Amino acid sequence: MTGRVVDRRVELGGVYNVRDLGGVPTLDGRMVRRGQLFRASSLHRLSDEEAWREFGAATVIDLRYQKEIDAFPLPDFIEDATHAPVLPEGWQRGREDQRRDDDAAEHLAWVYEVMLELGQPLHAFDYDVLV
């Protein structure tokens, strides 16, 4: 079976990695509507207020640690932001068998697994904000 490649990239004033999550299947078999849910990194870099207004986002769910928000705050014109970190504050890797020379793909898979396990209550909060 060959998967279909969909370009979900969205331009937003130079912010890295903005993507429309529309079309992604949900656990109950439905699909996320296009133009309703986006992911982005580095929103703190956005300096174009007009681009933000034209983008039309109603809510930002900031998944960063508080220390990241303190170091790199969102621009003042992003008014409706909810802080919901993916992992608990101060989370440390804590696995003795995890070394710097581990395969990058294996390490990333492990980190995502930990995010899903430890972040479940936080992600439920995110969805409540979206509905």
C-alpha positions as CSV (number, residue, x, y, z in Angstrom):
1,M,0.0,0.0,0.0
2,T,1.4,3.4,-1.0
3,G,0.6,6.3,1.2
4,R,-0.5,9.6,-0.3
5,V,1.8,12.6,0.4
6,V,-0.1,15.7,1.4
7,D,1.6,19.1,1.6
8,R,0.3,20.6,4.8
9,R,2.8,23.5,5.1
10,V,1.4,26.9,5.8
11,E,3.3,30.2,5.5
12,L,3.0,32.3,8.6
13,G,5.4,35.2,8.7
14,G,8.6,33.1,8.7
15,V,7.6,30.9,11.6
16,Y,9.1,27.4,11.2
17,N,7.2,24.3,10.5
18,V,3.6,25.5,10.5
19,R,1.3,22.7,9.2
20,D,-2.4,22.2,8.8
21,L,-3.5,19.1,10.6
22,G,-6.7,18.9,8.6
23,G,-7.3,15.5,7.1
24,V,-5.6,13.6,10.0
25,P,-7.8,10.7,11.1
26,T,-9.1,10.7,14.7
27,L,-9.4,7.6,16.9
28,D,-13.1,7.4,16.3
29,G,-12.7,7.4,12.5
30,R,-13.5,11.0,11.8
31,M,-11.1,13.5,10.2
32,V,-9.8,16.8,11.5
33,R,-11.3,19.6,9.4
34,R,-8.9,21.5,7.2
35,G,-8.1,25.0,8.4
36,Q,-9.2,24.3,12.0
37,L,-6.1,22.9,13.7
38,F,-2.5,23.8,13.1
39,R,0.9,23.0,14.6
40,A,3.8,25.3,14.6
41,S,7.2,25.7,16.2
42,S,8.8,28.9,17.1
43,L,5.7,31.1,17.3
44,H,7.8,33.3,19.6
45,R,9.7,34.3,16.4
46,L,6.6,35.8,14.8
47,S,6.9,39.6,14.5
48,D,4.3,40.2,11.8
49,E,1.1,41.1,13.6
50,E,-0.8,41.6,10.4
51,A,0.1,38.1,9.2
52,W,-1.1,36.7,12.6
53,R,-4.4,38.6,12.3
54,E,-4.9,37.3,8.7
55,F,-4.1,33.8,9.8
56,G,-7.1,34.1,12.1
57,A,-6.1,31.7,15.0
58,A,-8.6,31.9,17.9
59,T,-6.4,30.0,20.4
60,V,-2.8,29.0,20.9
61,I,-2.0,25.9,23.0
62,D,1.6,26.3,24.1
63,L,3.1,22.9,24.8
64,R,6.5,24.3,26.0
65,Y,7.9,24.2,29.5
66,Q,7.4,27.3,31.6
67,K,11.2,28.0,31.5
68,E,11.0,28.0,27.6
69,I,8.0,30.4,27.7
70,D,9.9,32.7,30.1
71,A,13.0,32.6,27.9
72,F,11.1,33.0,24.6
73,P,7.7,34.5,25.2
74,L,5.0,34.7,22.6
75,P,4.5,38.2,21.0
76,D,2.1,40.4,22.8
77,F,-0.4,40.4,19.9
78,I,-1.0,36.7,20.5
79,E,-3.7,37.2,23.1
80,D,-5.4,33.9,23.7
81,A,-2.7,31.4,24.7
82,T,-3.2,28.4,27.0
83,H,-0.1,26.8,28.6
84,A,-0.3,23.0,28.5
85,P,3.2,21.5,28.5
86,V,3.6,18.1,26.8
87,L,5.6,16.7,29.7
88,P,5.4,17.7,33.4
89,E,7.7,20.6,34.4
90,G,11.2,19.4,35.3
91,W,10.8,16.1,33.5
92,Q,14.2,14.4,33.0
93,R,15.0,11.6,30.7
94,G,16.0,9.4,33.7
95,R,16.7,6.3,31.8
96,E,20.1,4.9,32.6
97,D,20.2,2.9,29.4
98,Q,19.6,5.9,27.2
99,R,22.9,7.3,26.0
100,R,23.9,10.1,23.7
101,D,25.1,7.6,21.1
102,D,21.6,5.9,20.7
103,D,20.1,5.8,17.3
104,A,18.3,9.1,16.8
105,A,15.1,7.5,15.4
106,E,15.0,5.1,18.4
107,H,15.5,7.9,20.8
108,L,12.8,10.1,19.2
109,A,10.4,7.2,19.2
110,W,11.0,6.7,22.9
111,V,10.5,10.4,23.7
112,Y,7.2,10.4,21.8
113,E,6.1,7.3,23.8
114,V,7.0,9.0,27.1
115,M,5.0,12.1,25.9
116,L,2.0,10.0,25.3
117,E,2.2,8.2,28.6
118,L,3.0,11.1,30.9
119,G,1.2,13.8,29.0
120,Q,-2.2,12.1,28.7
121,P,-4.0,14.3,31.3
122,L,-2.5,17.4,29.8
123,H,-3.6,16.4,26.3
124,A,-7.1,15.9,27.5
125,F,-7.1,19.5,28.7
126,D,-5.9,20.6,25.2
127,Y,-8.9,18.9,23.6
128,D,-11.3,20.6,26.0
129,V,-9.9,23.9,24.9
130,L,-10.5,23.0,21.3
131,V,-14.1,21.9,21.5
